[in-house]
Amino acid sequence: MHQSRVSVICLDIPSEKREASESFWGGLLNASPRAGTEYPEYSVLGAHQNYLFLLQAIEGEARIHLDVHTDNLEAEVDRLVALGAVVQYAHGDWVTLRDPAGLLFCVVPVSSDDPSLLGATTWTY
């Protein structure tokens, strides 16, 4: 068995628009963006409505992607691939996939007692 849940809404913003985007989304969410510590390309906008909001500086066009947190990365990726997702690439800590429509999303491992799994679905396999 493993658990998973959509936990993060990530706003992918072209690097040159980062400052304006931090100001806009910070104002919209009543949040003070802070730089990510481990991954400086992220700005943390805080938790809202049980989701963590991140702003990620990228090269390319703006988009939004979701992060699925799980306590078993391999099992969750296998489950999502069986549903029709395609693995795009694996990072050291997480896997990026595309849904059947081509939208990117990430599967991120966390410990089974991580607060981001509160309310998660438990899957049997």
N, C-alpha and C positions, 0 to 999 in steps of 0.2 A: 504494500500500500504506500501511497505517497499523497502529499497535499500540494495544491497549487491555487493561485488566485491572481487576477490582474491587480497589481498593486501600485504601478507607477504610470503616470501620463507624462511622456517626454516630448517636449516641444523642440524639434530640430530646427535650428535657426542658422542662416548663413553667418559666418564669423563676423563679417563687416556690419551686421545688424544686431549684434549681441547687446550692446549698451542700450539701444532704443527698445529692444525686446524685453530686456530685464526691467526697464522702467515701466513699460506698458503692462506686462504680465504681473509684475509686482503690484502695480496699482489695481489691476483687475482683481487680484486675489488678496489684496491687503497684506502683502508679504514683503519682507526685506530680503531680496536675493543675496545669497552668500556663495562664495566660490566653493566648489567641491575640493575636498582635501586629497583624496586618492586620484581622482580624475579631474584635473583643472579645466577641462573643456565643458564641464557641467556647472551650472548655477542652480543651487537648491532653492526652490520657492516655498518649500514646506508642505505639510500635510493639510489637505482640505477634503472634506467629505470622505474620509478613509482612503484617500489616494495621495501618494506623494507626487508633487509636481516638480519636474526638472526641466531646465532649459539647457540644451546641448548645442554648442557651437560646432557647425559642420561646414564642409565644402559642398556646395550644391544648393538646390532649392529647398525652401522651407517645407516642413511636413510635420506630422504628429505621429508618434508611435507609442505603443503600449509595451510595458514590461510585465511578464508573467513571473511571479516569484514561486519557487518550488523547493521542497526539501529533497528532491531526487531529480537532478537534471536529466540524466539519461532516460529515466522512465517517462518524464513529462515530454521530452523531445520526441520519443518514440510514439507516445499517445497522440501528439499533435500531427506528426507525420502520417500516422494512420488515418487521421481525419482529413488529410489533404494538404498539409503544409509542406514546404520544401525548405531544407536547410540551405541558407545562403552562405554563411561562414561561421566558424567557431572562433571565439576569442579565448583568451586564457581562462576567463571566469564565466563566460556566458555564451549562448548560441543565438545567432540572428537567423530568423526564418522569414519566409514569405507565405502569406495565406493564399488560398486559391485565386483571389483577385489580384495578387501581386503586392499587397501591402506588407511592409516590413514590421516585425515585432521581435522582441527579445525574450528569451527564457533565461532567468537569472537564479542561480542557486543561493539558498539561504538555509540556516539551520532550522530544524523542525520547531524550535521554540521562538523563532524570530517573530516580532510583533506584526510584521507585514503579512503573516499567514493567519491572523485572526479572522475568522469567518471563511477560511479557505474550504474548498471542496476536498474531501478525501476520496481518492481513486483507488480501486482495487485492480490488480493486474495479475 
